[in-house]
Amino acid sequence: KGYELLNANDSVVTGVMPYETVEVTVEYKKTEYNVTYVDALGVEVPVDGNVYTMGDTVEVKANLENDGYRFDGWSYNGVTYKAGDEIKVEAENVSFRAGALG
């Protein structure tokens, strides 16, 4: 998890194995993940244009503001986060959903 094989489609070799030692080099790169924030209407806010890899720390962006409402935070995997909280990126994109405005 968190890594992908570079040029996987270009790495196919066919033929008969020789009698001598064969050295194979495999190149991997860290898989890149995005972090998004989605409000109650399904609109992305605020934009986080950074690219993260597994194990990176993400600082949660600013809370939504709407006159007359209280923002309860950003929800991800059943946990509510406030601006400034930090989470570690696992092997998937992170999509925060706006908590209830009340």
Secondary structure, DSSP 4 states (H G I P E B T S, - for coil): --EEETTGGG----SPPPSS-------EEEPEE-EEEE-TTS-B-S-----EETT-EEE--PPP--TT--B--EEETTEEE-TT-EEE--SS-EEEEE--B-
